Amino acid sequence: MVAVTPVGVDRFRTVLVTGFDPFGGASVNPSWQAVRQLDGTSIEGHRVVAAELPTIFDRSLEVLRGLLATHRPALVICTGQAAGRAALSLERVAINVDDARIPDNALAQPIDTPVIAGGPAAYFSTLPIKAMLAAIEAEGIRSEVSQTAGTFVCNHVFYGLMHELATRRELAGVRGGLIHVPWLPQQGQPSMPVEDIVRGLAAAIRCALTTGEDINRQAGALS
């Protein structure tokens, strides 16, 4: 279990973490199963608020914008499921394209459409992802820096989040990004127990709140 303590609400010292509902015929989504366990806890003096986003392209960003307006967080970490990955994947870049291999939960399947019309081609995460990588590994949990968040609803939310943080004056200085998590063991392999996902996310949040400048460390990829 994560050593955190429930505290009262303080909208200006809040960390917003999100997960998704199940999609693609699954009965569970590990991203929500993990972040819900952090809801109401305190990390580095900040209250964690967890919220579930719908796996629906347009609706997911509507819900996220409402959460940003309600909670005015100091830090935002969105999470999503990445089948086939064995580690917590700290996403480096969000791209301005929706290209859905499968339909979302509203049966929408956009192809080659922008997340935000007229927006930049991409946004980089503003999280200290290399330092977070080291912090998660220090907990004995597998982690990696990922160079692609895909082109489904996770990337859609990641890009939409970064666009909000970059363009809304009231969110100036707020850090944000996306972490993909593996399947749970009951979903198949590779997988990670939910307890490890929770501990890894807590370590990532703690690092993001206490690290001003990211460390210099190799975490690239050849493909």
C-alpha positions in Angstrom: 0.0 0.0 0.0 1.0 3.6 -0.6 2.0 5.5 2.5 -0.3 8.5 2.0 -2.9 10.2 4.3 -6.4 11.5 3.5 -6.7 15.3 3.9 -9.2 18.0 3.3 -9.9 19.8 0.1 -7.5 22.6 -1.1 -8.2 23.5 -4.7 -4.9 25.3 -5.1 -2.8 22.4 -3.8 -4.4 19.6 -5.8 -3.1 16.9 -8.1 -5.5 15.7 -10.7 -5.0 12.1 -11.9 -7.3 10.5 -14.5 -7.9 7.0 -15.8 -10.3 5.6 -18.4 -13.3 3.4 -18.3 -13.1 -0.1 -20.0 -13.1 -0.2 -23.8 -12.8 -2.6 -26.6 -15.0 -5.2 -24.9 -12.9 -5.4 -21.7 -14.6 -5.4 -18.3 -11.8 -3.5 -16.5 -9.3 -0.7 -17.3 -6.2 -0.8 -15.1 -5.7 3.0 -15.4 -8.9 3.7 -13.5 -8.4 0.7 -11.1 -5.1 2.2 -10.1 -5.8 6.0 -9.8 -9.0 5.5 -7.9 -6.9 4.1 -5.0 -5.0 7.4 -4.9 -8.2 9.5 -4.6 -8.4 11.6 -1.5 -4.8 10.9 -0.4 -2.0 13.4 0.2 1.4 13.4 -1.5 3.9 16.2 -0.7 1.1 18.3 0.9 -1.1 18.1 -2.2 -4.5 16.4 -2.2 -4.9 13.8 -5.0 -8.2 13.9 -6.9 -8.9 11.0 -9.2 -11.4 11.0 -12.0 -12.6 8.5 -14.6 -12.7 9.7 -18.2 -14.9 8.1 -20.9 -13.1 6.4 -23.7 -14.9 8.6 -26.2 -12.9 11.1 -28.3 -14.9 14.3 -27.9 -16.5 13.6 -24.6 -13.2 12.8 -22.9 -11.9 16.3 -23.4 -15.2 17.9 -22.3 -14.9 16.0 -19.0 -11.2 16.9 -18.6 -11.9 20.6 -19.2 -14.5 20.6 -16.5 -12.2 18.9 -14.1 -9.5 21.5 -14.8 -12.0 24.3 -14.1 -13.3 22.7 -10.9 -10.1 21.7 -9.3 -7.5 24.2 -10.6 -4.7 21.6 -10.0 -1.0 22.2 -9.6 -0.2 19.0 -11.5 -2.2 16.9 -13.9 -1.3 13.3 -14.8 -3.6 11.4 -17.1 -3.2 7.6 -17.3 -4.3 5.0 -19.8 -4.1 1.3 -20.6 -1.4 0.1 -23.1 -1.8 -3.6 -23.9 1.5 -5.2 -24.8 3.6 -3.0 -22.6 5.3 -4.4 -19.5 6.3 -1.2 -17.8 4.8 2.1 -16.7 5.4 4.2 -19.8 6.1 7.9 -19.3 4.9 9.5 -22.5 7.2 12.1 -24.1 5.1 13.6 -26.9 1.4 14.0 -27.9 0.6 14.5 -31.5 -2.3 16.4 -33.1 -4.0 13.4 -34.9 -6.8 11.0 -34.2 -6.5 7.8 -36.2 -8.5 5.1 -34.5 -7.8 1.4 -35.2 -11.0 0.5 -33.3 -14.1 2.5 -32.4 -14.3 4.3 -29.1 -17.1 3.7 -26.7 -19.5 5.9 -28.7 -18.6 3.9 -31.8 -16.7 6.9 -33.3 -13.7 6.0 -35.3 -12.0 9.1 -36.6 -9.3 8.7 -39.2 -6.6 11.3 -39.9 -8.4 14.1 -38.1 -6.8 16.7 -35.8 -7.4 16.7 -32.0 -7.5 20.5 -32.1 -8.0 22.1 -35.5 -5.2 24.6 -36.2 -3.2 23.4 -33.1 0.5 22.7 -33.2 1.7 19.4 -34.7 2.7 18.1 -31.2 3.2 19.0 -27.6 5.9 17.6 -25.3 5.1 16.5 -21.8 6.0 19.1 -19.2 6.6 16.5 -16.5 10.2 15.7 -15.4 9.9 12.3 -17.1 13.6 11.2 -16.7 13.6 12.0 -13.0 10.2 10.2 -12.7 11.7 7.2 -14.4 14.4 7.0 -11.8 11.9 7.5 -9.0 9.7 4.7 -10.2 12.6 2.4 -10.7 13.8 3.1 -7.2 10.6 1.6 -6.0 11.5 -1.6 -7.8 8.8 -1.1 -10.5 9.4 -1.4 -14.2 9.3 1.9 -16.1 10.3 3.4 -19.4 10.1 6.6 -21.5 7.8 6.1 -24.4 8.1 8.0 -27.7 4.5 7.5 -28.8 1.2 7.6 -27.0 -0.6 6.1 -30.0 -3.4 7.8 -31.9 -6.4 6.6 -29.9 -8.2 8.3 -27.0 -5.2 8.4 -24.7 -3.2 10.5 -27.1 -6.3 12.6 -27.8 -6.6 13.4 -24.1 -2.8 13.9 -23.7 -2.8 16.4 -26.6 -5.9 18.1 -25.4 -4.5 18.5 -21.9 -1.3 20.0 -23.1 -3.2 22.4 -25.3 -5.3 23.5 -22.4 -2.2 24.0 -20.2 -0.4 25.9 -23.0 -3.3 28.2 -24.0 -5.3 28.9 -20.8 -3.8 31.8 -18.7 -5.3 30.5 -15.5 -3.4 27.2 -16.0 0.0 28.8 -16.6 2.8 27.0 -14.9 0.8 23.8 -14.4 2.7 20.7 -15.3 1.0 17.8 -17.1 1.5 14.6 -19.1 0.4 11.0 -19.6 1.5 7.7 -18.2 0.4 4.4 -19.9 0.1 1.4 -17.6 0.2 -2.3 -18.5 -2.7 -4.8 -18.3 -3.6 -6.3 -14.9 -2.7 -10.0 -14.6 -6.3 -11.1 -15.1 -6.3 -9.4 -18.5 -3.3 -11.3 -19.9 0.4 -10.8 -20.4 2.5 -8.8 -20.1 1.0 -7.3 -17.0 1.6 -5.6 -13.7 -0.3 -6.0 -10.3 -2.5 -3.0 -9.5 -0.6 -2.5 -6.2 2.6 -1.9 -8.2 0.9 0.5 -10.6 -0.4 2.5 -7.6 3.0 2.6 -6.0 4.7 3.6 -9.2 2.2 6.4 -9.9 2.6 7.7 -6.3 6.3 7.8 -6.8 5.9 9.6 -10.1 3.6 12.2 -8.5 5.9 12.7 -5.6 8.8 13.3 -8.0 6.9 15.7 -10.2 6.0 17.8 -7.2 9.5 18.0 -5.9 11.7 18.1 -9.0 12.2 21.5 -10.6 14.5 20.6 -13.4 14.6 17.2 -15.1 17.7 15.1 -14.9 19.9 14.2 -17.9 19.6 10.4 -18.5 19.5 8.2 -21.5 16.0 6.8 -22.1 15.7 6.9 -25.9 14.7 4.3 -28.4 16.0 3.0 -31.7 12.5 2.4 -33.2 
